[in-house]
Amino acid sequence: MRTGWKTDSGTHMTALHIELAPGWKTYWRAPGEAGIPPEFGWAGSVNLQDVRLHWPRPIVFDQNGMRSIGYDGTLVLPIEVIPTDPEISRALADQPRPAREAGLSGSKCSTDPIRDGLRLTAHLTLPVMGRDEAAVVELDQPGVWVSEAQISRTDGVLRVSADIVPEARDGFLLDRSALRITLIEGARAYELDGCPG
């Protein structure tokens, strides 16, 4: 089996990889007069709504005057697995949405030195999401600690502030594109990736 990937629609693409010995063959979904149709059993699987086989183009063999249709050498048969678990589907649908969907119309970040690192402050032009707004600042840079974010509002701008402290005490270069700010209010969450200066 090949590992594959998750599709945008929530299915999972994988593949059955078969290496056939010289002179051996396996058959297509319609194997012809001299072939045997492949059978797949999914009875032991859980959380499985459906499986779709995506057959590659076969070749035609002549076997003692009878025709068969299938593959020799190598067959990679793509398999699309469709899960049934509604909890997983709900969780996938409940991921944070892009911040622009919350009405974000502008963002700007600044930094100020502190004793052991720097303080990041993001100014986000964003309508009020609700009375229980919260924010989380993440930095996808190894060896860096980020404090709990503090927020405040002034004239339609949400101010998010967090301290960033590197493990190494000789300073570090902040990669602004590696910043992620997640805004949470009740059952809603929105994300902003990167923050320009």
ROVO-484959 format. One record per atom (N, C-alpha, C): x, y, z; residue in one letter. Coordinates in pm, whole numbers, padded with zeros to 5 digits, always signed. Example, Ala and Ser with C-alpha at 12.3 -4.5 7.8 and 13.67 -1.06 7.14 Angstrom:
% residues 2
+01319-00569+00780A +01230-00450+00780A +01320-00330+00780A +01285-00225+00708S +01367-00106+00714S +01290+00003+00787S 
END
This chain:
% residues 197
+00084-00119+00000M +00000+00000+00000M +00088+00124+00000M +00039+00226-00069R +00106+00355-00066R +00030+00448+00029R +00102+00539+00093T +00043+00622+00198T -00066+00713+00147T -00042+00786+00039G -00144+00873-00018G -00160+01005+00055G -00281+01063+00044W -00306+01196+00100W -00456+01214+00123W -00489+01318+00200K -00629+01354+00224K -00671+01457+00119K -00785+01434+00056T -00832+01525-00048T -00907+01642+00013T -00931+01746-00068D -01007+01862-00022D -01149+01826+00019D -01203+01719-00036S -01341+01679-00004S -01349+01592+00121S -01235+01562+00184G -01236+01483+00307G -01214+01334+00287G -01202+01289+00163T -01171+01148+00139T -01020+01127+00151T -00979+01001+00151H -00836+00971+00158H -00795+00890+00036H -00693+00939-00034M -00640+00866-00149M -00521+00782-00104M -00528+00654-00138T -00416+00563-00114T -00400+00481-00241T -00321+00377-00240A -00305+00294-00359A -00253+00157-00321A -00300+00058-00391L -00248-00078-00382L -00135-00090-00484L -00015-00125-00438H +00102-00134-00525H +00139-00281-00539H +00130-00333-00660I +00159-00474-00687I +00276-00484-00784I +00377-00562-00747E +00490-00593-00835E +00474-00739-00878E +00453-00762-01006L +00429-00897-01057L +00558-00959-01110L +00576-01088-01080A +00692-01160-01130A +00683-01173-01282A +00795-01189-01353P +00790-01204-01498P +00697-01318-01539P +00613-01290-01638G +00518-01388-01688G +00386-01390-01614G +00378-01322-01501W +00253-01317-01425W +00175-01193-01464W +00045-01201-01439K -00041-01084-01467K -00154-01080-01365K -00215-00964-01352T -00338-00950-01274T -00440-00881-01364T -00565-00883-01323Y -00670-00846-01418Y -00737-00714-01386Y -00797-00660-01491W -00874-00536-01485W -01012-00567-01428W -01094-00463-01405R -01229-00481-01348R -01319-00565-01439R -01295-00557-01573A -01363-00645-01669A -01253-00728-01733A -01224-00851-01684P -01101-00920-01717P -01098-00990-01852P -01208-00992-01925G -01210-01065-02051G -01239-01213-02031G -01238-01289-02142E -01279-01430-02140E -01190-01517-02053E -01059-01487-02053A -00965-01576-01986A -00922-01524-01849A -00982-01416-01805G -00939-01357-01678G -01034-01384-01563G -00992-01347-01445I -01073-01358-01323I -01088-01218-01266I -01212-01170-01245P -01228-01034-01193P -01172-01021-01052P -01096-00917-01025P -01043-00897-00889P -01158-00873-00791P -01141-00921-00670E -01240-00899-00565E -01170-00836-00445E -01237-00737-00386F -01184-00670-00268F -01290-00682-00159F -01247-00711-00039G -01341-00721+00072G -01312-00616+00178G -01414-00543+00216W -01398-00436+00316W -01478-00465+00443W -01525-00592+00456A -01616-00626+00566A -01554-00600+00703A -01424-00614+00717G -01361-00594+00847G -01329-00450+00879G -01364-00359+00789S -01330-00218+00810S -01438-00147+00892S -01396-00049+00968V -01490+00036+01043V -01476+00178+00990V -01579+00258+01014N -01576+00399+00973N -01558+00414+00822N -01624+00326+00747L -01606+00324+00602L -01742+00335+00533L -01762+00447+00465Q -01886+00467+00391Q -01879+00405+00253Q -01767+00425+00185D -01754+00374+00049D -01606+00369+00011D -01576+00291-00092V -01441+00283-00148V -01455+00292-00299V -01378+00379-00360R -01379+00392-00506R -01243+00351-00560R -01245+00259-00656L -01123+00215-00722L -01107+00295-00851L -00989+00350-00873H -00960+00430-00992H -00863+00349-01078H -00919+00271-01169W -00839+00176-01247W -00753+00245-01352W -00624+00218-01354P -00540+00269-01465P -00576+00198-01596P -00529+00254-01706R -00553+00195-01838R -00492+00056-01843R -00573-00047-01882P -00521-00184-01888P -00457-00213-02024P -00400-00332-02034I -00351-00381-02163I -00427-00510-02197I -00425-00547-02326V -00498-00665-02374V -00398-00778-02398V -00427-00897-02343F -00344-01016-02361F -00419-01119-02444F -00345-01195-02522D -00403-01309-02594D -00353-01437-02527D -00448-01518-02475Q -00412-01643-02407Q -00479-01760-02479Q -00402-01829-02560N -00454-01947-02631N -00582-01914-02708N -00580-01803-02778G -00695-01764-02859G -00805-01693-02782G -00790-01678-02653M -00888-01602-02574M -00824-01473-02525M -00906-01372-02512R -00856-01240-02474R -00875-01219-02324R -00773-01162-02261S -00786-01117-02122S -00735-00973-02115S -00783-00903-02014I -00752-00760-02000I -00699-00738-01859I -00584-00675-01850G -00527-00654-01717G -00394-00585-01720G -00301-00633-01636Y -00174-00563-01612Y -00062-00665-01595Y +00057-00630-01639D +00176-00707-01605D +00280-00610-01550D +00388-00663-01495G +00492-00576-01439G +00449-00513-01308G +00411-00386-01313T +00374-00311-01193T +00233-00256-01208T +00154-00269-01105L +00021-00206-01099L +00014-00120-00975L -00016+00008-00994V -00050+00097-00883V -00197+00133-00902V -00282+00078-00816L -00426+00097-00826L -00472+00199-00723L -00501+00324-00765P -00547+00425-00669P -00681+00385-00606P -00689+00403-00475I -00808+00370-00399I -00850+00494-00319I -00975+00535-00338E -01028+00651-00265E -01120+00601-00155E -01083+00630-00032V -01157+00583+00085V -01244+00696+00138V -01373+00668+00156I -01468+00769+00202I -01514+00731+00344I -01474+00807+00446P -01510+00771+00583P -01655+00807+00615P -01710+00742+00720T -01847+00770+00762T -01854+00846+00893T -01743+00856+00965D -01748+00909+01102D -01793+01054+01103D -01914+01083+01152P -01962+01221+01152P -01884+01310+01247P -01826+01250+01353E -01750+01333+01446E -01624+01387+01380E -01557+01302+01302I -01437+01349+01231I -01476+01454+01128I -01585+01429+01054S -01630+01526+00954S -01664+01660+01019S -01732+01655+01134R -01766+01780+01204R -01640+01852+01251R -01543+01774+01303A -01419+01835+01351A -01342+01901+01236A -01339+01834+01119L -01272+01894+01003L -01341+02022+00961L -01474+02023+00966A -01550+02142+00926A -01538+02254+01028A -01495+02221+01151D -01491+02319+01259D -01352+02377+01281D -01263+02361+01184Q -01131+02421+01196Q -01142+02574+01187Q -01046+02646+01246P -01050+02792+01234P -01054+02836+01088P -01133+02939+01062R -01149+02994+00928R -01049+03108+00907R -01023+03146+00781P -00935+03261+00757P -00990+03387+00822P -00902+03468+00878A -00944+03587+00953A -01022+03686+00868A -01000+03685+00736R -01075+03779+00652R -01226+03750+00658R -01263+03623+00688E -01404+03589+00700E -01468+03651+00825E -01385+03692+00920A -01435+03764+01037A -01438+03914+01013A -01397+03957+00893G -01397+04099+00859G -01263+04167+00873G -01154+04089+00887L -01021+04150+00897L -00990+04228+00770L -00959+04355+00784S -00928+04437+00667S -00786+04493+00669S -00713+04468+00775G -00576+04516+00780G -00504+04456+00900G -00372+04438+00885S -00292+04385+00995S -00152+04444+00987S -00097+04472+01105K +00039+04525+01112K +00099+04483+01245K +00223+04437+01242C +00291+04392+01364C +00414+04477+01390C +00439+04500+01518S +00561+04569+01559S +00625+04491+01672S +00754+04514+01694T +00825+04446+01802T +00901+04549+01885T +00912+04518+02014D +00990+04600+02108D +01077+04506+02190D +01202+04545+02216P +01289+04459+02296P +01241+04450+02441P +01253+04332+02499I +01234+04312+02642I +01361+04247+02696I +01368+04222+02827R +01493+04177+02889R +01547+04049+02825R +01458+03952+02794D +01506+03824+02744D +01453+03787+02606D +01404+03885+02534G +01351+03856+02400G +01289+03980+02339G +01167+03965+02291L +01097+04081+02235L +00948+04067+02259L +00880+04179+02253R +00734+04181+02265R +00676+04211+02128R +00590+04121+02084L +00521+04137+01956L +00385+04200+01982L +00352+04300+01903T +00220+04361+01912T +00160+04365+01772T +00043+04302+01759A -00029+04301+01631A -00147+04396+01642A -00164+04480+01541H -00278+04570+01531H -00366+04520+01417H -00483+04468+01452L -00572+04405+01356L -00698+04487+01340L -00721+04536+01219T -00844+04610+01190T -00954+04507+01168T -01043+04498+01269L -01134+04385+01275L -01258+04423+01354L -01379+04396+01302P -01500+04424+01381P -01502+04340+01508P -01573+04389+01608V -01587+04315+01733V -01656+04183+01705V -01595+04073+01749M -01653+03941+01727M -01752+03904+01836M -01736+03961+01954G -01822+03931+02068G -01753+03976+02195G -01821+03955+02307R -01765+04007+02433R -01655+03918+02491R -01644+03794+02445D -01545+03701+02499D -01431+03674+02400D -01382+03777+02337E -01273+03760+02241E -01145+03715+02312E -01073+03625+02246A -00943+03580+02296A -00851+03561+02177A -00722+03558+02202A -00625+03540+02094A -00512+03449+02141A -00455+03376+02046V -00338+03291+02071V -00234+03325+01964V -00111+03348+02007V -00001+03376+01914V +00090+03253+01911V +00120+03204+01791E +00211+03092+01773E +00323+03136+01679E +00438+03076+01698L +00552+03104+01612L +00616+02971+01574L +00611+02940+01446D +00667+02813+01396D +00816+02830+01373D +00886+02851+01484Q +01032+02864+01483Q +01083+02782+01600Q +01173+02687+01578P +01220+02603+01689P +01295+02683+01794P +01284+02635+01919G +01360+02694+02028G +01310+02830+02072G +01179+02856+02058V +01122+02986+02094V +00997+02964+02179V +00987+03036+02289W +00869+03032+02376W +00786+03157+02351W +00652+03139+02348V +00560+03251+02327V +00464+03256+02445V +00448+03374+02504S +00362+03390+02621S +00214+03390+02583S +00130+03383+02683E -00014+03401+02662E -00038+03540+02606E -00127+03550+02510A -00154+03679+02445A -00247+03765+02530A -00221+03893+02527Q -00308+03993+02591Q -00376+04072+02480Q -00505+04105+02498I -00575+04180+02394I -00643+04303+02452I -00661+04402+02364S -00737+04522+02397S -00792+04578+02266S -00889+04668+02277R -00951+04728+02158R -00952+04878+02167R -00928+04941+02051T -00940+05086+02038T -00986+05119+01898T -01103+05184+01885D -01152+05236+01755D -01147+05132+01643D -01203+05016+01664G -01212+04915+01560G -01084+04838+01535G -00984+04857+01620V -00857+04784+01606V -00839+04694+01727V -00816+04567+01701L -00785+04470+01806L -00634+04465+01822L -00589+04490+01944R -00445+04489+01972R -00413+04358+02044R -00322+04279+01986V -00281+04150+02042V -00133+04159+02074V -00098+04126+02199S +00041+04140+02241S +00087+04011+02308S +00210+03968+02277A +00269+03850+02339A +00420+03865+02343A +00481+03808+02447D +00626+03808+02458D +00683+03684+02390D +00794+03703+02320I +00861+03594+02249I +01003+03586+02303I +01035+03466+02357V +01165+03449+02424V +01237+03328+02363V +01355+03348+02305P +01431+03234+02250P +01504+03159+02361P +01527+03030+02338E +01606+02951+02434E +01749+03003+02439E +01806+03032+02322A +01942+03086+02315A +01939+03232+02359A +02030+03271+02443R +02030+03407+02497R +02107+03507+02412R +02150+03464+02292D +02228+03555+02207D +02141+03619+02099D +02008+03623+02123G +01918+03686+02028G +01874+03593+01917G +01778+03638+01841F +01729+03559+01728F +01661+03653+01629F +01642+03602+01509L +01577+03679+01404L +01433+03630+01391L +01337+03719+01411L +01196+03683+01404L +01153+03667+01258L +01099+03551+01226D +01044+03525+01093D +00895+03558+01098D +00857+03674+01048R +00717+03718+01057R +00622+03627+00978R +00673+03563+00873S +00588+03473+00796S +00555+03347+00874S +00631+03316+00981A +00606+03198+01062A +00509+03225+01177A +00460+03346+01187L +00364+03383+01291L +00223+03336+01254L +00149+03292+01353R +00007+03262+01335R -00067+03320+01455R -00173+03395+01426I -00259+03450+01532I -00396+03389+01514I -00444+03322+01618T -00577+03262+01617T -00668+03344+01707T -00780+03385+01653L -00879+03465+01726L -00997+03375+01759L -01037+03375+01885I -01144+03285+01931I -01251+03367+02000I -01377+03337+01966E -01490+03398+02036E -01604+03297+02036E -01632+03241+02155G -01738+03142+02163G -01707+03020+02077G -01801+02987+01988A -01786+02869+01902A -01715+02902+01771A -01664+03024+01757R -01598+03064+01632R -01450+03084+01653R -01372+03054+01549A -01227+03078+01554A -01180+03116+01414A -01084+03208+01410Y -01030+03258+01284Y -00879+03268+01296Y -00809+03248+01184E -00663+03248+01187E -00605+03347+01087E -00495+03406+01128L -00416+03493+01041L -00275+03437+01038L -00227+03402+00918D -00091+03351+00901D +00000+03463+00851D +00108+03486+00925G +00200+03593+00889G +00149+03728+00937G +00242+03819+00960C +00202+03951+01005C +00308+04052+00960C +00273+04139+00864P +00374+04233+00811P +00409+04340+00914P +00526+04401+00894G +00569+04506+00984G +00510+04640+00948G 
END
